[in-house]
């Protein structure tokens, strides 16, 4: 998988279309969740794009400390349905973590995980913090990763 890291202004129209399409396919259609994906925060985010054979199949967006959560954070973690089970989720997350660790050098990374994915995030060094909560009617939990791992 080829990984590209871009600010919003570096995204091409095609990049933006592809990432919004992938997020919509998974978070709105597949998960049957009507929510406002285009939330006005993509302008502040750094976008991590994973492509296979020129097609976007994995994606995350990250924020500097204070732009979304207190610490740098990862969100919109997504892998296209037809590309799951190939390790692309782990690859995009490792690239995302490495970017945050290298670029921002903060003491921890935060994310809001769908509860069914806690094992996946634990394997990447994240741990649960606090109680479960509903976000767009889907159970989530705050997870933290100390950056010195």
Residue, then its C-alpha position, 0 to 999 in steps of 0.5 A: x500500500x502506498x501512503x501519502x500524507x497531505x494537508x487539506x490544501x495539498x489534496x487534489x480534487x480527486x483526493x478529496x472526492x475519493x476520501x469523502x466517497x470512502x468515508x461515506x461508503x463505510x460510515x454512512x452506507x455500510x454502518x447505516x448511520x446518518x450523520x454529518x461526515x463533512x463537519x468543517x474540520x477537514x480544513x484543519x486536519x492532516x490526511x493520511x491516504x493509503x492507495x493500492x493500484x492507484x485506488x484509495x482503500x485506507x484513510x485517517x485524518x489527524x489533528x494537532x493538539x487542541x484542534x479536536x482533542x487536548x492531545x493530537x488525535x486520529x479520526x475517520x479511520x477507514x478501510x474499504x470493505x473489499x480491502x479488509x483482512x489485508x493488514x491495510x488498517x494496521x499499515x495506515x494506523x502505523x503510518x499515522x502514529x509515526x507521523x504524529x510521533x515524528x512531527x508533533x512529539x506530544x506525550x500521547x495520542x487520543x482517539x474515539x474508537x468504535x467499541x468493537x474495534x478496541x482490540x485492534x487499537x489495543x494491539x497498536x498500543x492504545x488503551x481505554x480511558x473512561x466509560x463507553x458513550x454513544x456517538x451517532x448512536x454507535x458505542x464508542x470509547x476514548x482511547x489513549x496511546x502514550x507516544x514513548x511506546 
